[in-house]
Amino acid sequence: MRKGQRLTDEQLRKEAQRLIDAYPDSQAALAREMGVDRSVVSHALNHDGAQGVYARIKVIEHLSSYTVEKETVYRVERKGSGA
């Protein structure tokens, strides 16, 4: 990762997975170190949606030197002329 980089949901998941895999102890130990329930680490690996994203952000922020800012972007296109 690099400062200012934008990640897709899948890239965020892969980064969390990479950091968890590199963690020298168990997922339970990681959860204790983070001060969260073990399910948060599990959600980072196994859940889509808001809970999974929240968990991945927590893991990445804990195990790296980065913070993660969630962005939601909506793209607007002009409607066709409908001929």
mmCIF file of the N, C-alpha and C atoms, coordinates in Angstrom:
data_MODEL
# 
_entry.id   MODEL 
# 
loop_
_atom_site.group_PDB 
_atom_site.id 
_atom_site.type_symbol 
_atom_site.label_atom_id 
_atom_site.label_alt_id 
_atom_site.label_comp_id 
_atom_site.label_asym_id 
_atom_site.label_entity_id 
_atom_site.label_seq_id 
_atom_site.pdbx_PDB_ins_code 
_atom_site.Cartn_x 
_atom_site.Cartn_y 
_atom_site.Cartn_z 
_atom_site.occupancy 
_atom_site.B_iso_or_equiv 
_atom_site.pdbx_formal_charge 
_atom_site.auth_seq_id 
_atom_site.auth_comp_id 
_atom_site.auth_asym_id 
_atom_site.auth_atom_id 
_atom_site.pdbx_PDB_model_num 
ATOM 1   N N  . MET A 1 1  ? 0.847   -1.179  0.000   1.00 0.00 ? 1  MET A N  1 
ATOM 2   C CA . MET A 1 1  ? 0.000   0.000   0.000   1.00 0.00 ? 1  MET A CA 1 
ATOM 3   C C  . MET A 1 1  ? 0.886   1.234   0.000   1.00 0.00 ? 1  MET A C  1 
ATOM 4   N N  . ARG A 1 2  ? 0.289   2.325   -0.464  1.00 0.00 ? 2  ARG A N  1 
ATOM 5   C CA . ARG A 1 2  ? 0.999   3.596   -0.409  1.00 0.00 ? 2  ARG A CA 1 
ATOM 6   C C  . ARG A 1 2  ? 0.008   4.699   -0.024  1.00 0.00 ? 2  ARG A C  1 
ATOM 7   N N  . LYS A 1 3  ? 0.531   5.761   0.524   1.00 0.00 ? 3  LYS A N  1 
ATOM 8   C CA . LYS A 1 3  ? -0.291  6.887   0.969   1.00 0.00 ? 3  LYS A CA 1 
ATOM 9   C C  . LYS A 1 3  ? -1.144  7.395   -0.195  1.00 0.00 ? 3  LYS A C  1 
ATOM 10  N N  . GLY A 1 4  ? -2.435  7.601   0.063   1.00 0.00 ? 4  GLY A N  1 
ATOM 11  C CA . GLY A 1 4  ? -3.336  8.145   -0.938  1.00 0.00 ? 4  GLY A CA 1 
ATOM 12  C C  . GLY A 1 4  ? -3.909  7.120   -1.904  1.00 0.00 ? 4  GLY A C  1 
ATOM 13  N N  . GLN A 1 5  ? -3.450  5.888   -1.809  1.00 0.00 ? 5  GLN A N  1 
ATOM 14  C CA . GLN A 1 5  ? -3.935  4.841   -2.711  1.00 0.00 ? 5  GLN A CA 1 
ATOM 15  C C  . GLN A 1 5  ? -5.406  4.549   -2.442  1.00 0.00 ? 5  GLN A C  1 
ATOM 16  N N  . ARG A 1 6  ? -6.171  4.357   -3.503  1.00 0.00 ? 6  ARG A N  1 
ATOM 17  C CA . ARG A 1 6  ? -7.562  3.953   -3.385  1.00 0.00 ? 6  ARG A CA 1 
ATOM 18  C C  . ARG A 1 6  ? -7.649  2.458   -3.626  1.00 0.00 ? 6  ARG A C  1 
ATOM 19  N N  . LEU A 1 7  ? -8.364  1.761   -2.763  1.00 0.00 ? 7  LEU A N  1 
ATOM 20  C CA . LEU A 1 7  ? -8.493  0.316   -2.857  1.00 0.00 ? 7  LEU A CA 1 
ATOM 21  C C  . LEU A 1 7  ? -9.929  -0.075  -3.130  1.00 0.00 ? 7  LEU A C  1 
ATOM 22  N N  . THR A 1 8  ? -10.113 -1.087  -3.949  1.00 0.00 ? 8  THR A N  1 
ATOM 23  C CA . THR A 1 8  ? -11.443 -1.666  -4.121  1.00 0.00 ? 8  THR A CA 1 
ATOM 24  C C  . THR A 1 8  ? -11.752 -2.511  -2.887  1.00 0.00 ? 8  THR A C  1 
ATOM 25  N N  . ASP A 1 9  ? -12.997 -2.942  -2.765  1.00 0.00 ? 9  ASP A N  1 
ATOM 26  C CA . ASP A 1 9  ? -13.351 -3.821  -1.653  1.00 0.00 ? 9  ASP A CA 1 
ATOM 27  C C  . ASP A 1 9  ? -12.478 -5.071  -1.656  1.00 0.00 ? 9  ASP A C  1 
ATOM 28  N N  . GLU A 1 10 ? -12.239 -5.634  -2.830  1.00 0.00 ? 10 GLU A N  1 
ATOM 29  C CA . GLU A 1 10 ? -11.430 -6.851  -2.931  1.00 0.00 ? 10 GLU A CA 1 
ATOM 30  C C  . GLU A 1 10 ? -9.975  -6.588  -2.548  1.00 0.00 ? 10 GLU A C  1 
ATOM 31  N N  . GLN A 1 11 ? -9.436  -5.449  -2.938  1.00 0.00 ? 11 GLN A N  1 
ATOM 32  C CA . GLN A 1 11 ? -8.067  -5.109  -2.553  1.00 0.00 ? 11 GLN A CA 1 
ATOM 33  C C  . GLN A 1 11 ? -7.961  -4.892  -1.043  1.00 0.00 ? 11 GLN A C  1 
ATOM 34  N N  . LEU A 1 12 ? -8.983  -4.277  -0.463  1.00 0.00 ? 12 LEU A N  1 
ATOM 35  C CA . LEU A 1 12 ? -9.017  -4.076  0.985   1.00 0.00 ? 12 LEU A CA 1 
ATOM 36  C C  . LEU A 1 12 ? -9.028  -5.433  1.691   1.00 0.00 ? 12 LEU A C  1 
ATOM 37  N N  . ARG A 1 13 ? -9.824  -6.367  1.170   1.00 0.00 ? 13 ARG A N  1 
ATOM 38  C CA . ARG A 1 13 ? -9.904  -7.716  1.740   1.00 0.00 ? 13 ARG A CA 1 
ATOM 39  C C  . ARG A 1 13 ? -8.541  -8.414  1.643   1.00 0.00 ? 13 ARG A C  1 
ATOM 40  N N  . LYS A 1 14 ? -7.900  -8.318  0.478   1.00 0.00 ? 14 LYS A N  1 
ATOM 41  C CA . LYS A 1 14 ? -6.606  -8.971  0.282   1.00 0.00 ? 14 LYS A CA 1 
ATOM 42  C C  . LYS A 1 14 ? -5.540  -8.390  1.200   1.00 0.00 ? 14 LYS A C  1 
ATOM 43  N N  . GLU A 1 15 ? -5.560  -7.080  1.405   1.00 0.00 ? 15 GLU A N  1 
ATOM 44  C CA . GLU A 1 15 ? -4.584  -6.455  2.293   1.00 0.00 ? 15 GLU A CA 1 
ATOM 45  C C  . GLU A 1 15 ? -4.797  -6.903  3.735   1.00 0.00 ? 15 GLU A C  1 
ATOM 46  N N  . ALA A 1 16 ? -6.042  -6.946  4.174   1.00 0.00 ? 16 ALA A N  1 
ATOM 47  C CA . ALA A 1 16 ? -6.326  -7.441  5.525   1.00 0.00 ? 16 ALA A CA 1 
ATOM 48  C C  . ALA A 1 16 ? -5.877  -8.888  5.657   1.00 0.00 ? 16 ALA A C  1 
ATOM 49  N N  . GLN A 1 17 ? -6.151  -9.709  4.652   1.00 0.00 ? 17 GLN A N  1 
ATOM 50  C CA . GLN A 1 17 ? -5.736  -11.116 4.665   1.00 0.00 ? 17 GLN A CA 1 
ATOM 51  C C  . GLN A 1 17 ? -4.214  -11.233 4.743   1.00 0.00 ? 17 GLN A C  1 
ATOM 52  N N  . ARG A 1 18 ? -3.520  -10.424 3.961   1.00 0.00 ? 18 ARG A N  1 
ATOM 53  C CA . ARG A 1 18 ? -2.059  -10.452 3.964   1.00 0.00 ? 18 ARG A CA 1 
ATOM 54  C C  . ARG A 1 18 ? -1.503  -10.112 5.346   1.00 0.00 ? 18 ARG A C  1 
ATOM 55  N N  . LEU A 1 19 ? -2.071  -9.081  5.958   1.00 0.00 ? 19 LEU A N  1 
ATOM 56  C CA . LEU A 1 19 ? -1.600  -8.659  7.278   1.00 0.00 ? 19 LEU A CA 1 
ATOM 57  C C  . LEU A 1 19 ? -1.921  -9.701  8.345   1.00 0.00 ? 19 LEU A C  1 
ATOM 58  N N  . ILE A 1 20 ? -3.087  -10.295 8.279   1.00 0.00 ? 20 ILE A N  1 
ATOM 59  C CA . ILE A 1 20 ? -3.459  -11.332 9.248   1.00 0.00 ? 20 ILE A CA 1 
ATOM 60  C C  . ILE A 1 20 ? -2.560  -12.551 9.072   1.00 0.00 ? 20 ILE A C  1 
ATOM 61  N N  . ASP A 1 21 ? -2.309  -12.943 7.825   1.00 0.00 ? 21 ASP A N  1 
ATOM 62  C CA . ASP A 1 21 ? -1.435  -14.092 7.564   1.00 0.00 ? 21 ASP A CA 1 
ATOM 63  C C  . ASP A 1 21 ? -0.018  -13.849 8.082   1.00 0.00 ? 21 ASP A C  1 
ATOM 64  N N  . ALA A 1 22 ? 0.445   -12.608 8.017   1.00 0.00 ? 22 ALA A N  1 
ATOM 65  C CA . ALA A 1 22 ? 1.798   -12.272 8.467   1.00 0.00 ? 22 ALA A CA 1 
ATOM 66  C C  . ALA A 1 22 ? 1.884   -12.098 9.985   1.00 0.00 ? 22 ALA A C  1 
ATOM 67  N N  . TYR A 1 23 ? 0.743   -11.987 10.647  1.00 0.00 ? 23 TYR A N  1 
ATOM 68  C CA . TYR A 1 23 ? 0.730   -11.809 12.099  1.00 0.00 ? 23 TYR A CA 1 
ATOM 69  C C  . TYR A 1 23 ? 1.330   -13.062 12.746  1.00 0.00 ? 23 TYR A C  1 
ATOM 70  N N  . PRO A 1 24 ? 2.267   -12.901 13.666  1.00 0.00 ? 24 PRO A N  1 
ATOM 71  C CA . PRO A 1 24 ? 3.008   -14.061 14.169  1.00 0.00 ? 24 PRO A CA 1 
ATOM 72  C C  . PRO A 1 24 ? 2.248   -14.955 15.146  1.00 0.00 ? 24 PRO A C  1 
ATOM 73  N N  . ASP A 1 25 ? 1.070   -14.577 15.548  1.00 0.00 ? 25 ASP A N  1 
ATOM 74  C CA . ASP A 1 25 ? 0.313   -15.372 16.528  1.00 0.00 ? 25 ASP A CA 1 
ATOM 75  C C  . ASP A 1 25 ? -1.060  -15.708 15.944  1.00 0.00 ? 25 ASP A C  1 
ATOM 76  N N  . SER A 1 26 ? -1.931  -16.242 16.760  1.00 0.00 ? 26 SER A N  1 
ATOM 77  C CA . SER A 1 26 ? -3.253  -16.676 16.309  1.00 0.00 ? 26 SER A CA 1 
ATOM 78  C C  . SER A 1 26 ? -4.196  -15.496 16.093  1.00 0.00 ? 26 SER A C  1 
ATOM 79  N N  . GLN A 1 27 ? -5.279  -15.757 15.384  1.00 0.00 ? 27 GLN A N  1 
ATOM 80  C CA . GLN A 1 27 ? -6.304  -14.732 15.197  1.00 0.00 ? 27 GLN A CA 1 
ATOM 81  C C  . GLN A 1 27 ? -6.917  -14.326 16.531  1.00 0.00 ? 27 GLN A C  1 
ATOM 82  N N  . ALA A 1 28 ? -7.055  -15.260 17.449  1.00 0.00 ? 28 ALA A N  1 
ATOM 83  C CA . ALA A 1 28 ? -7.582  -14.941 18.777  1.00 0.00 ? 28 ALA A CA 1 
ATOM 84  C C  . ALA A 1 28 ? -6.642  -13.985 19.504  1.00 0.00 ? 28 ALA A C  1 
ATOM 85  N N  . ALA A 1 29 ? -5.335  -14.219 19.386  1.00 0.00 ? 29 ALA A N  1 
ATOM 86  C CA . ALA A 1 29 ? -4.357  -13.326 20.015  1.00 0.00 ? 29 ALA A CA 1 
ATOM 87  C C  . ALA A 1 29 ? -4.406  -11.940 19.376  1.00 0.00 ? 29 ALA A C  1 
ATOM 88  N N  . LEU A 1 30 ? -4.577  -11.894 18.064  1.00 0.00 ? 30 LEU A N  1 
ATOM 89  C CA . LEU A 1 30 ? -4.704  -10.609 17.373  1.00 0.00 ? 30 LEU A CA 1 
ATOM 90  C C  . LEU A 1 30 ? -5.926  -9.854  17.880  1.00 0.00 ? 30 LEU A C  1 
ATOM 91  N N  . ALA A 1 31 ? -7.040  -10.541 18.004  1.00 0.00 ? 31 ALA A N  1 
ATOM 92  C CA . ALA A 1 31 ? -8.260  -9.905  18.502  1.00 0.00 ? 31 ALA A CA 1 
ATOM 93  C C  . ALA A 1 31 ? -8.048  -9.353  19.907  1.00 0.00 ? 31 ALA A C  1 
ATOM 94  N N  . ARG A 1 32 ? -7.392  -10.123 20.778  1.00 0.00 ? 32 ARG A N  1 
ATOM 95  C CA . ARG A 1 32 ? -7.109  -9.635  22.142  1.00 0.00 ? 32 ARG A CA 1 
ATOM 96  C C  . ARG A 1 32 ? -6.237  -8.390  22.094  1.00 0.00 ? 32 ARG A C  1 
ATOM 97  N N  . GLU A 1 33 ? -5.209  -8.420  21.248  1.00 0.00 ? 33 GLU A N  1 
ATOM 98  C CA . GLU A 1 33 ? -4.306  -7.270  21.113  1.00 0.00 ? 33 GLU A CA 1 
ATOM 99  C C  . GLU A 1 33 ? -5.057  -6.036  20.624  1.00 0.00 ? 33 GLU A C  1 
ATOM 100 N N  . MET A 1 34 ? -6.011  -6.247  19.733  1.00 0.00 ? 34 MET A N  1 
ATOM 101 C CA . MET A 1 34 ? -6.803  -5.144  19.184  1.00 0.00 ? 34 MET A CA 1 
ATOM 102 C C  . MET A 1 34 ? -7.875  -4.669  20.153  1.00 0.00 ? 34 MET A C  1 
ATOM 103 N N  . GLY A 1 35 ? -8.180  -5.493  21.166  1.00 0.00 ? 35 GLY A N  1 
ATOM 104 C CA . GLY A 1 35 ? -9.228  -5.148  22.125  1.00 0.00 ? 35 GLY A CA 1 
ATOM 105 C C  . GLY A 1 35 ? -10.628 -5.343  21.566  1.00 0.00 ? 35 GLY A C  1 
ATOM 106 N N  . VAL A 1 36 ? -10.753 -6.315  20.654  1.00 0.00 ? 36 VAL A N  1 
ATOM 107 C CA . VAL A 1 36 ? -12.047 -6.600  20.039  1.00 0.00 ? 36 VAL A CA 1 
ATOM 108 C C  . VAL A 1 36 ? -12.369 -8.087  20.188  1.00 0.00 ? 36 VAL A C  1 
ATOM 109 N N  . ASP A 1 37 ? -13.606 -8.428  19.903  1.00 0.00 ? 37 ASP A N  1 
ATOM 110 C CA . ASP A 1 37 ? -14.024 -9.815  19.918  1.00 0.00 ? 37 ASP A CA 1 
ATOM 111 C C  . ASP A 1 37 ? -13.366 -10.564 18.758  1.00 0.00 ? 37 ASP A C  1 
ATOM 112 N N  . ARG A 1 38 ? -13.123 -11.826 18.927  1.00 0.00 ? 38 ARG A N  1 
ATOM 113 C CA . ARG A 1 38 ? -12.514 -12.677 17.890  1.00 0.00 ? 38 ARG A CA 1 
ATOM 114 C C  . ARG A 1 38 ? -13.290 -12.607 16.577  1.00 0.00 ? 38 ARG A C  1 
ATOM 115 N N  . SER A 1 39 ? -14.602 -12.375 16.673  1.00 0.00 ? 39 SER A N  1 
ATOM 116 C CA . SER A 1 39 ? -15.434 -12.335 15.468  1.00 0.00 ? 39 SER A CA 1 
ATOM 117 C C  . SER A 1 39 ? -15.050 -11.189 14.536  1.00 0.00 ? 39 SER A C  1 
ATOM 118 N N  . VAL A 1 40 ? -14.460 -10.125 15.065  1.00 0.00 ? 40 VAL A N  1 
ATOM 119 C CA . VAL A 1 40 ? -14.051 -9.006  14.219  1.00 0.00 ? 40 VAL A CA 1 
ATOM 120 C C  . VAL A 1 40 ? -12.975 -9.466  13.229  1.00 0.00 ? 40 VAL A C  1 
ATOM 121 N N  . VAL A 1 41 ? -12.031 -10.247 13.690  1.00 0.00 ? 41 VAL A N  1 
ATOM 122 C CA . VAL A 1 41 ? -10.984 -10.755 12.805  1.00 0.00 ? 41 VAL A CA 1 
ATOM 123 C C  . VAL A 1 41 ? -11.603 -11.714 11.785  1.00 0.00 ? 41 VAL A C  1 
ATOM 124 N N  . SER A 1 42 ? -12.508 -12.551 12.228  1.00 0.00 ? 42 SER A N  1 
ATOM 125 C CA . SER A 1 42 ? -13.200 -13.473 11.319  1.00 0.00 ? 42 SER A CA 1 
ATOM 126 C C  . SER A 1 42 ? -13.996 -12.720 10.265  1.00 0.00 ? 42 SER A C  1 
ATOM 127 N N  . HIS A 1 43 ? -14.697 -11.664 10.677  1.00 0.00 ? 43 HIS A N  1 
ATOM 128 C CA . HIS A 1 43 ? -15.470 -10.861 9.734   1.00 0.00 ? 43 HIS A CA 1 
ATOM 129 C C  . HIS A 1 43 ? -14.561 -10.220 8.676   1.00 0.00 ? 43 HIS A C  1 
ATOM 130 N N  . ALA A 1 44 ? -13.361 -9.834  9.076   1.00 0.00 ? 44 ALA A N  1 
ATOM 131 C CA . ALA A 1 44 ? -12.427 -9.222  8.125   1.00 0.00 ? 44 ALA A CA 1 
ATOM 132 C C  . ALA A 1 44 ? -12.112 -10.180 6.983   1.00 0.00 ? 44 ALA A C  1 
ATOM 133 N N  . LEU A 1 45 ? -12.111 -11.450 7.282   1.00 0.00 ? 45 LEU A N  1 
ATOM 134 C CA . LEU A 1 45 ? -11.763 -12.450 6.279   1.00 0.00 ? 45 LEU A CA 1 
ATOM 135 C C  . LEU A 1 45 ? -12.962 -13.015 5.533   1.00 0.00 ? 45 LEU A C  1 
ATOM 136 N N  . ASN A 1 46 ? -14.116 -13.063 6.189   1.00 0.00 ? 46 ASN A N  1 
ATOM 137 C CA . ASN A 1 46 ? -15.208 -13.890 5.676   1.00 0.00 ? 46 ASN A CA 1 
ATOM 138 C C  . ASN A 1 46 ? -16.522 -13.184 5.384   1.00 0.00 ? 46 ASN A C  1 
ATOM 139 N N  . HIS A 1 47 ? -16.631 -11.900 5.627   1.00 0.00 ? 47 HIS A N  1 
ATOM 140 C CA . HIS A 1 47 ? -17.918 -11.239 5.462   1.00 0.00 ? 47 HIS A CA 1 
ATOM 141 C C  . HIS A 1 47 ? -17.845 -10.059 4.498   1.00 0.00 ? 47 HIS A C  1 
ATOM 142 N N  . ASP A 1 48 ? -18.861 -9.968  3.672   1.00 0.00 ? 48 ASP A N  1 
ATOM 143 C CA . ASP A 1 48 ? -19.022 -8.807  2.813   1.00 0.00 ? 48 ASP A CA 1 
ATOM 144 C C  . ASP A 1 48 ? -19.888 -7.793  3.552   1.00 0.00 ? 48 ASP A C  1 
ATOM 145 N N  . GLY A 1 49 ? -20.154 -6.692  2.937   1.00 0.00 ? 49 GLY A N  1 
ATOM 146 C CA . GLY A 1 49 ? -21.025 -5.693  3.523   1.00 0.00 ? 49 GLY A CA 1 
ATOM 147 C C  . GLY A 1 49 ? -20.323 -4.862  4.578   1.00 0.00 ? 49 GLY A C  1 
ATOM 148 N N  . ALA A 1 50 ? -21.121 -4.100  5.305   1.00 0.00 ? 50 ALA A N  1 
ATOM 149 C CA . ALA A 1 50 ? -20.593 -3.113  6.252   1.00 0.00 ? 50 ALA A CA 1 
ATOM 150 C C  . ALA A 1 50 ? -19.738 -3.733  7.353   1.00 0.00 ? 50 ALA A C  1 
ATOM 151 N N  . GLN A 1 51 ? -20.173 -4.880  7.902   1.00 0.00 ? 51 GLN A N  1 
ATOM 152 C CA . GLN A 1 51 ? -19.401 -5.501  8.976   1.00 0.00 ? 51 GLN A CA 1 
ATOM 153 C C  . GLN A 1 51 ? -18.022 -5.939  8.502   1.00 0.00 ? 51 GLN A C  1 
ATOM 154 N N  . GLY A 1 52 ? -17.962 -6.512  7.310   1.00 0.00 ? 52 GLY A N  1 
ATOM 155 C CA . GLY A 1 52 ? -16.679 -6.953  6.773   1.00 0.00 ? 52 GLY A CA 1 
ATOM 156 C C  . GLY A 1 52 ? -15.744 -5.795  6.498   1.00 0.00 ? 52 GLY A C  1 
ATOM 157 N N  . VAL A 1 53 ? -16.276 -4.732  5.905   1.00 0.00 ? 53 VAL A N  1 
ATOM 158 C CA . VAL A 1 53 ? -15.459 -3.544  5.611   1.00 0.00 ? 53 VAL A CA 1 
ATOM 159 C C  . VAL A 1 53 ? -14.939 -2.934  6.910   1.00 0.00 ? 53 VAL A C  1 
ATOM 160 N N  . TYR A 1 54 ? -15.820 -2.774  7.910   1.00 0.00 ? 54 TYR A N  1 
ATOM 161 C CA . TYR A 1 54 ? -15.423 -2.229  9.204   1.00 0.00 ? 54 TYR A CA 1 
ATOM 162 C C  . TYR A 1 54 ? -14.295 -3.066  9.810   1.00 0.00 ? 54 TYR A C  1 
ATOM 163 N N  . ALA A 1 55 ? -14.440 -4.383  9.758   1.00 0.00 ? 55 ALA A N  1 
ATOM 164 C CA . ALA A 1 55 ? -13.444 -5.272  10.346  1.00 0.00 ? 55 ALA A CA 1 
ATOM 165 C C  . ALA A 1 55 ? -12.116 -5.180  9.597   1.00 0.00 ? 55 ALA A C  1 
ATOM 166 N N  . ARG A 1 56 ? -12.163 -5.126  8.268   1.00 0.00 ? 56 ARG A N  1 
ATOM 167 C CA . ARG A 1 56 ? -10.933 -5.020  7.489   1.00 0.00 ? 56 ARG A CA 1 
ATOM 168 C C  . ARG A 1 56 ? -10.207 -3.711  7.797   1.00 0.00 ? 56 ARG A C  1 
ATOM 169 N N  . ILE A 1 57 ? -10.961 -2.626  7.911   1.00 0.00 ? 57 ILE A N  1 
ATOM 170 C CA . ILE A 1 57 ? -10.357 -1.332  8.252   1.00 0.00 ? 57 ILE A CA 1 
ATOM 171 C C  . ILE A 1 57 ? -9.683  -1.405  9.609   1.00 0.00 ? 57 ILE A C  1 
ATOM 172 N N  . LYS A 1 58 ? -10.354 -2.001  10.604  1.00 0.00 ? 58 LYS A N  1 
ATOM 173 C CA . LYS A 1 58 ? -9.775  -2.126  11.945  1.00 0.00 ? 58 LYS A CA 1 
ATOM 174 C C  . LYS A 1 58 ? -8.467  -2.914  11.905  1.00 0.00 ? 58 LYS A C  1 
ATOM 175 N N  . VAL A 1 59 ? -8.452  -4.025  11.162  1.00 0.00 ? 59 VAL A N  1 
ATOM 176 C CA . VAL A 1 59 ? -7.258  -4.860  11.070  1.00 0.00 ? 59 VAL A CA 1 
ATOM 177 C C  . VAL A 1 59 ? -6.124  -4.095  10.394  1.00 0.00 ? 59 VAL A C  1 
ATOM 178 N N  . ILE A 1 60 ? -6.406  -3.470  9.267   1.00 0.00 ? 60 ILE A N  1 
ATOM 179 C CA . ILE A 1 60 ? -5.374  -2.741  8.530   1.00 0.00 ? 60 ILE A CA 1 
ATOM 180 C C  . ILE A 1 60 ? -4.803  -1.605  9.371   1.00 0.00 ? 60 ILE A C  1 
ATOM 181 N N  . GLU A 1 61 ? -5.674  -0.872  10.042  1.00 0.00 ? 61 GLU A N  1 
ATOM 182 C CA . GLU A 1 61 ? -5.187  0.242   10.861  1.00 0.00 ? 61 GLU A CA 1 
ATOM 183 C C  . GLU A 1 61 ? -4.362  -0.259  12.040  1.00 0.00 ? 61 GLU A C  1 
ATOM 184 N N  . HIS A 1 62 ? -4.707  -1.411  12.570  1.00 0.00 ? 62 HIS A N  1 
ATOM 185 C CA . HIS A 1 62 ? -3.964  -1.945  13.712  1.00 0.00 ? 62 HIS A CA 1 
ATOM 186 C C  . HIS A 1 62 ? -2.610  -2.527  13.303  1.00 0.00 ? 62 HIS A C  1 
ATOM 187 N N  . LEU A 1 63 ? -2.567  -3.206  12.179  1.00 0.00 ? 63 LEU A N  1 
ATOM 188 C CA . LEU A 1 63 ? -1.365  -3.939  11.793  1.00 0.00 ? 63 LEU A CA 1 
ATOM 189 C C  . LEU A 1 63 ? -0.463  -3.202  10.802  1.00 0.00 ? 63 LEU A C  1 
ATOM 190 N N  . SER A 1 64 ? -0.839  -2.006  10.402  1.00 0.00 ? 64 SER A N  1 
ATOM 191 C CA . SER A 1 64 ? -0.002  -1.259  9.466   1.00 0.00 ? 64 SER A CA 1 
ATOM 192 C C  . SER A 1 64 ? 0.198   0.164   9.977   1.00 0.00 ? 64 SER A C  1 
ATOM 193 N N  . SER A 1 65 ? 0.944   0.926   9.228   1.00 0.00 ? 65 SER A N  1 
ATOM 194 C CA . SER A 1 65 ? 1.190   2.327   9.599   1.00 0.00 ? 65 SER A CA 1 
ATOM 195 C C  . SER A 1 65 ? 0.212   3.263   8.894   1.00 0.00 ? 65 SER A C  1 
ATOM 196 N N  . TYR A 1 66 ? -0.894  2.717   8.398   1.00 0.00 ? 66 TYR A N  1 
ATOM 197 C CA . TYR A 1 66 ? -1.869  3.498   7.637   1.00 0.00 ? 66 TYR A CA 1 
ATOM 198 C C  . TYR A 1 66 ? -3.195  3.626   8.376   1.00 0.00 ? 66 TYR A C  1 
ATOM 199 N N  . THR A 1 67 ? -3.910  4.697   8.071   1.00 0.00 ? 67 THR A N  1 
ATOM 200 C CA . THR A 1 67 ? -5.315  4.814   8.426   1.00 0.00 ? 67 THR A CA 1 
ATOM 201 C C  . THR A 1 67 ? -6.103  4.625   7.128   1.00 0.00 ? 67 THR A C  1 
ATOM 202 N N  . VAL A 1 68 ? -7.350  4.226   7.265   1.00 0.00 ? 68 VAL A N  1 
ATOM 203 C CA . VAL A 1 68 ? -8.192  3.992   6.104   1.00 0.00 ? 68 VAL A CA 1 
ATOM 204 C C  . VAL A 1 68 ? -9.407  4.898   6.196   1.00 0.00 ? 68 VAL A C  1 
ATOM 205 N N  . GLU A 1 69 ? -9.613  5.674   5.160   1.00 0.00 ? 69 GLU A N  1 
ATOM 206 C CA . GLU A 1 69 ? -10.770 6.566   5.081   1.00 0.00 ? 69 GLU A CA 1 
ATOM 207 C C  . GLU A 1 69 ? -11.741 5.974   4.074   1.00 0.00 ? 69 GLU A C  1 
ATOM 208 N N  . LYS A 1 70 ? -12.932 5.670   4.539   1.00 0.00 ? 70 LYS A N  1 
ATOM 209 C CA . LYS A 1 70 ? -13.928 5.074   3.651   1.00 0.00 ? 70 LYS A CA 1 
ATOM 210 C C  . LYS A 1 70 ? -14.535 6.157   2.777   1.00 0.00 ? 70 LYS A C  1 
ATOM 211 N N  . GLU A 1 71 ? -14.547 5.902   1.477   1.00 0.00 ? 71 GLU A N  1 
ATOM 212 C CA . GLU A 1 71 ? -15.147 6.823   0.518   1.00 0.00 ? 71 GLU A CA 1 
ATOM 213 C C  . GLU A 1 71 ? -16.288 6.107   -0.194  1.00 0.00 ? 71 GLU A C  1 
ATOM 214 N N  . THR A 1 72 ? -17.343 6.822   -0.404  1.00 0.00 ? 72 THR A N  1 
ATOM 215 C CA . THR A 1 72 ? -18.433 6.311   -1.229  1.00 0.00 ? 72 THR A CA 1 
ATOM 216 C C  . THR A 1 72 ? -18.573 7.264   -2.402  1.00 0.00 ? 72 THR A C  1 
ATOM 217 N N  . VAL A 1 73 ? -18.532 6.721   -3.587  1.00 0.00 ? 73 VAL A N  1 
ATOM 218 C CA . VAL A 1 73 ? -18.588 7.549   -4.783  1.00 0.00 ? 73 VAL A CA 1 
ATOM 219 C C  . VAL A 1 73 ? -19.765 7.095   -5.635  1.00 0.00 ? 73 VAL A C  1 
ATOM 220 N N  . TYR A 1 74 ? -20.505 8.054   -6.127  1.00 0.00 ? 74 TYR A N  1 
ATOM 221 C CA . TYR A 1 74 ? -21.619 7.777   -7.036  1.00 0.00 ? 74 TYR A CA 1 
ATOM 222 C C  . TYR A 1 74 ? -21.336 8.480   -8.350  1.00 0.00 ? 74 TYR A C  1 
ATOM 223 N N  . ARG A 1 75 ? -21.467 7.757   -9.425  1.00 0.00 ? 75 ARG A N  1 
ATOM 224 C CA . ARG A 1 75 ? -21.219 8.346   -10.746 1.00 0.00 ? 75 ARG A CA 1 
ATOM 225 C C  . ARG A 1 75 ? -22.565 8.614   -11.409 1.00 0.00 ? 75 ARG A C  1 
ATOM 226 N N  . VAL A 1 76 ? -22.722 9.793   -11.944 1.00 0.00 ? 76 VAL A N  1 
ATOM 227 C CA . VAL A 1 76 ? -23.971 10.210  -12.581 1.00 0.00 ? 76 VAL A CA 1 
ATOM 228 C C  . VAL A 1 76 ? -23.731 10.329  -14.079 1.00 0.00 ? 76 VAL A C  1 
ATOM 229 N N  . GLU A 1 77 ? -24.620 9.740   -14.870 1.00 0.00 ? 77 GLU A N  1 
ATOM 230 C CA . GLU A 1 77 ? -24.551 9.815   -16.317 1.00 0.00 ? 77 GLU A CA 1 
ATOM 231 C C  . GLU A 1 77 ? -25.829 10.458  -16.840 1.00 0.00 ? 77 GLU A C  1 
ATOM 232 N N  . ARG A 1 78 ? -25.717 11.129  -17.930 1.00 0.00 ? 78 ARG A N  1 
ATOM 233 C CA . ARG A 1 78 ? -26.878 11.728  -18.580 1.00 0.00 ? 78 ARG A CA 1 
ATOM 234 C C  . ARG A 1 78 ? -27.756 10.639  -19.179 1.00 0.00 ? 78 ARG A C  1 
ATOM 235 N N  . LYS A 1 79 ? -29.048 10.779  -19.026 1.00 0.00 ? 79 LYS A N  1 
ATOM 236 C CA . LYS A 1 79 ? -29.981 9.824   -19.601 1.00 0.00 ? 79 LYS A CA 1 
ATOM 237 C C  . LYS A 1 79 ? -29.935 9.908   -21.110 1.00 0.00 ? 79 LYS A C  1 
ATOM 238 N N  . GLY A 1 80 ? -30.142 8.778   -21.779 1.00 0.00 ? 80 GLY A N  1 
ATOM 239 C CA . GLY A 1 80 ? -30.182 8.767   -23.250 1.00 0.00 ? 80 GLY A CA 1 
ATOM 240 C C  . GLY A 1 80 ? -31.388 9.509   -23.761 1.00 0.00 ? 80 GLY A C  1 
ATOM 241 N N  . SER A 1 81 ? -31.385 9.837   -25.054 1.00 0.00 ? 81 SER A N  1 
ATOM 242 C CA . SER A 1 81 ? -32.490 10.581  -25.651 1.00 0.00 ? 81 SER A CA 1 
ATOM 243 C C  . SER A 1 81 ? -33.726 9.714   -25.820 1.00 0.00 ? 81 SER A C  1 
ATOM 244 N N  . GLY A 1 82 ? -33.557 8.390   -25.702 1.00 0.00 ? 82 GLY A N  1 
ATOM 245 C CA . GLY A 1 82 ? -34.698 7.486   -25.742 1.00 0.00 ? 82 GLY A CA 1 
ATOM 246 C C  . GLY A 1 82 ? -35.439 7.429   -27.055 1.00 0.00 ? 82 GLY A C  1 
ATOM 247 N N  . ALA A 1 83 ? -34.771 7.427   -28.185 1.00 0.00 ? 83 ALA A N  1 
ATOM 248 C CA . ALA A 1 83 ? -35.423 7.449   -29.494 1.00 0.00 ? 83 ALA A CA 1 
ATOM 249 C C  . ALA A 1 83 ? -36.130 6.199   -29.745 1.00 0.00 ? 83 ALA A C  1 
# 
